[in-house]
Amino acid sequence: MLSYFLFIIGFFLLIKGADWLVDGASSLAKKTGISTIVIGLTIVSFGTSMPEFVVNVLANIKGTADIALGNILGSNIINILLILGLSMIVRPLIVKNNTIWKEIPLAVLAVVVLWILASDVFLNNTFEAFLDRTDGLVMLLFFLIFLYYIISIRHKDVDMDDKIKKFSYPVSGLMILAGTGCLVLGGKWIVDGALLIAQSLGVSEALIGLTVVAIGTSLPELATSVVAAAKKNSDIAVGNIVGSNIFNIFWVLGITSLIRPLPVSTKINTDILVVLLVTFLLFVFTLTGGKAKLTRKQGIIFVSLYVIYIVYLIIRG
């Protein structure tokens, strides 16, 4: 009974946490003269990626590699197809040129790097594939390059929208910290409850990681991006998703691989390719969406593709 209660409270914490995080981050961007896309790519992305980080580290320590990898791949697929798709349905999203030609290609590069590092069986003709500590260091080096890029654009395309509320620095900071804390705690309670239900059904670790755990750890991104879209903060809505996907691969998987090498199953390679395809599709959509860049019609396509992917996972088992 307690687990169900925490499950419900978890959703409340997610929504409230997302609200505080978006307001605090937007206020901080406006007061410091830093563009909201940078805030979305850093503070918001890091905060909403914390559940993935916590789950992955714990899963790796416990030796459940399929949950760790499935969590990241599933989260990145959910981030684009479901979360960004729903955000686009709530309100069409305007995407800036920097995001189209630099940040989204960086997200594509992250998946390509992961695919290369995880393809030992195909590229090196080995019997097993691993993400070892060397691979972890490579991913972390790419993460440092990503951070350098963010620092270089911190004052570009600053959003001076008068509708954004300004709070004092201490209040903005507290809102970001409290929002992130609520997101992590809410996400954990929801994941814990959902895992008990999934395990009772006797499904595989990979399926649990790609669906239940991935959905649970992606709820912060869902709440944050949908709230940001509703508040017309397109930069935070899009930056949160793109940044989270880059964080998930270069930072979360990088750290996870350093702690303990992750075995990569052949089945997981298929999901890496799915992440690559949907990330590339996002890039294509930004070029074909017209003035709004990402439209409601495209959002419906994203959500429909996610439903098809879930059906495929269930059939695959």
N, C-alpha and C positions, 0 to 999 in steps of 0.2 A: 504493500500500500504506500509506503514511504517513497519507493522508487517512482511510482506514478505521480505523486505529489511534486517531487523534485523535477520530474520531466516537464510538468506544466509550468512550474516556477521558472525553469530554464528558458522557456519561450519568452516569458515576461522580461527576464534579464537580458535576453538577446535584443529585443525590440528597444528597451530603454537604453541599453548600452550603445546600440547603433546610433540612437538619437543624440546621446551625449558626445559620442566620438565625432560624428559629422559636424555638430555645432561647434565643438571645441577646436577641431582641425580647421574649419572654415574661418573661425575667428582668428586663430593663430596666423593663418595665411594672410589675412587682410591686415593684421597689425604689424607683421614683420615685413610685408612687401614680397613675400615668397608666393609663387604661383600655386593655385589650388591643385593643379595636376601634380606638382612635386609633393605636396602634402599627401595627396591620394596615393602616390607611388611609394611613399616612405612611411610616415606615421600611421596612416590608416591601414596600408597593406601589412605592415609589421604587426599591428594590433590584431587584425582579423586573421593573420596567419599563425597566431600563437596556438590555437587549438590543434592545427596540423602538426606544429612543432612538438607540442607536449605528447600527442598521441604517437607520433613517429618515434620519438626517443624511447618512450615506454615500450612500444611494440618491438623495437629493435633489441632492447635490453632483455625482453622476454623471449627473443628468438622467433618472433612471428613476422618474418620478412614480407610475406604476401600482404599482410595488413598494412605494413609500413609503406610499401610501394603502391599498393592499391589505393591507399588513402590519398597519396599525392596525385596520382594519375586521375583517380575518380574526382577529386576536388577540382583539378584544373579543367576537366570536362564539364563538370557541374557549373563552375564559375562562368564559363563562356556560354554554354548552351542553355542552362536553366536560369542562372542568376542574371546574367547580362540580358538574356532573352526576356525575362520578366520585367527587368528595369526598362527595357526598350518598349515593352507593351504599356507600362505605366506612363512613360513619357518618352517620345523620340529623343535620342541623345546626340548632341552636337560634339563632334570629335575634332580636335585641333590638329594641324598639319604635323606638329612634332610627334604627337601620339601615333598618327597614321604611318609616318615614314621612319620613326626611330624606336618608340616604345613597343609597338606591336611587333615589328621585325625582331626586336630583342627577345620578345616572348617566343617567337618562332625559333630563333637561334637557340634558346634554352632547351627546347624540346629536341632539336637536332643534336645538340651536344649530348643530352641524356641518351638518345637513341644510339649514338656512336659508342658511348661509354658502356652501354648495357648490351652491346651486340658482340660479345666475345665469341659466341658459338658460330656466328655467321662470318665475322671479320677475321678471327684468329683460328678458326677451325678447332675450337676446344669443345669439350663435352659439357662444360658448365659455364654459366655467365655470372659474373659478380660485379657489384659496385664496391670496389675496395677503397682503402684509405687514399691511394693515389688519385682515384677518380673523385673522391671527396675533396681533395685539395684543388683539383682542376676546377670543379664546380664553384668552390669558394673564391678562386682567383677571378672567375667570370663575374661572381657576385661583387667583388671589389671594383671591377670595371664598370658594372652597372651603377654602383654608388658614386663613382667618379663622374659618370655621365649626369646623374641627378644633381650633383653639386654644381656642375657646369651650367645647368639650365634653371637654377633656383629662382632667378629674377626675371625669367622670360614669360611673356603672356600673363602678367599679373592680373588677376580678376578683381576689378574694383566695384563689383556689384553691391549697390547700396542696400539690397535686401538681406545681405549677410549680417547677422548680429555680431557686434564686437563686445568681447568680455575682456577683463583684465588678464594679464599674463598668468597670474596664479590660478584664476578661475578657469581659464582655457586649459591650462596644464592639468588641473584637477579633473576637468570634464573628460579629457583624453584618457587619463589614467583610470578614472572610475568607469568610463565607457569600455575600455579595453578589459578591465577586470570583470565587468559584467558579461562581456562577450565570451571570455575564456571560461568563466564559471558556468554560465548558462549552457555553452557548448558541451562542456564536460558532463553535466547532469543529463543532457539530452542523449549524448552518445552512450553513456553508461546504461541508461534505460533501454535504448534501442538495441544495444549489443546483447542484453539479456534476452530480449525477444527474438533476435536473429539467431543466437546460439541455440535457443530452445527448438528452433526449426531444423537444426542440423545441416546448415549450408556451409560451403567452403570458406576458408579464411580470405581468399582472394575476392570472392563475391561479397563478403562482409565488408572488406576494405574498400572495394570499388563502389559500393552502394550505401549501406547503413553508416559506416564510419565516415566516408567521404561526404555524405549529405549532412551528417551531424557536425563535422568540423567546418563545413562550408556555410553553415547557417549564419555565422557572423558576417561573412561576405554578402549573403543574401539580404539580411536585415539592413546592413550598412548601405549597399548599392541601391536597393529599392527606396529606402528613406532618402538617400541623396538625390535620386532621380525625381522623387516626388517634390523635393525642395529646389528643383532646378539646378542642382550642383552636378552638372554632367561630368566635369573634370574629376570629381571625387568618385562618382559612380563608375566611370570607365577606368580611371587611374587605379582604383582599388582592385579591380579585377585583373588588369594587366600586371600591376605590381605584385599582387598576390601570387599569380602564376609564376612569375620570375622568382619571387622569394621562395615559393614552394620547391622549385627545382634546385636553384643555385645555393640557397641558404639552408632550407630544411633537409633536403636530401644530402647536401654536402656535409653538414654536421652529423647526420645520421650515419653516413658511410664512414666517417672518421671514428665514430664510437665503436662500430662493429661492421665488417663487410656484409653487404646485403646480397644474397643469392637472387638471381633474376630468372624466373621461369619463362619458357617459350611463350606461354599464354599471355604473360604480361607485356611482351613485345608488341602484340597486337594492339593493346590499349595505348602504348606509347605512340603508335602510328595514328590512332584515333585522336589523341591530343594534338598531334602535329596537323592533322587535317582540319580540325575545328578551329585551331589557332589561325591557320592560313585562311580559312573561310571568313573569320572575323576581319582579317586584313582586306579581303576581297569586298566584303560588305561595306567597309568604310569608304571604298572607292566608288561604290555603285548605289549608295543610299540617297543620293540627291543632296539637297540643302541641309537636311537634318543629319545626314551621314549614316545614322543607325535608326531605322524606322520601325514602326509597330509591325509591319508585314514581315520584316526580317526577324523581329523578335519572335513572332509566331513560328517561323521556320526553325529557329534555334530550339524553341521548346519542343516542337514536334520531333526534331532530330534526337533530342534527349530521351523522349519517350521510346523511340525506336531503339536507341542504344540500350536502355534498361531492359526492354523485351529481349534483345540479343543476349545480354548478360544472363538473364534468367534461363534462357534456352541453353546457353553454353554451360551454365552451372558452376 
